[in-house]
């Protein structure tokens, strides 16, 4: 019997870390759906394709080998920007929908995080959580993360990029970033990761699911 936890939210709100920890805590499989789009963007850029060509990006998505998701560099800032550009295309999203839905309903439970999991991919998910934080907080987190990696970055530039990506993700015609009407809202602006994780656990535990004894 499948049990799906759908986690959505903007970049650097903490949804990925929360999703990974929830999956480990409950013994569920985990999929960072953003890696799918990052992989498509990276492959298209490496091949010199036009990232604004929806049909061409759809073709890349349909031929995507899931094995490429293991590439650690996909979690970098550049791949994230490429992902946001290709994710606006309906052919790309259509190509990935069935893959994500199949993963979500696997026996034993699954946690998926992204931007349209609760609204488009898994509208029937048993648990939906929309993780958010202010643009300023998210930009500070991203800046600190990059500085810790030895990257020379400017907070003001990162904040502009965060706001631009929010606008692009929320304003796209295909599956825009938004909370599902029945999603639990989790604002992490004033929470550390442990507090955010515990808050997410309370949301999951409030629903009937295999690990709660309900």
Buried (B, 14 or more C-beta within 10 A) or exposed (E): EBBBBBBBBBBBBBBBBBBBBBBEBBEBBBBBBBBBBBBBBBBBBEEEBEBEBBEBBBBBBEEBEEEBBEBEEBEBBEBBBBBBBBBBBBBBBBBBBEBBBEBBBBEEBBBBBBBBBBBBBBBEBBBBBBBBBBBEBBBBBBBEBBEEEEEEBEBEEBBEBBBEBBEBBEEBEBBBBBBBEEBBEBBBEEBEEEEBBEBBBEBBBEBEBBEEEE
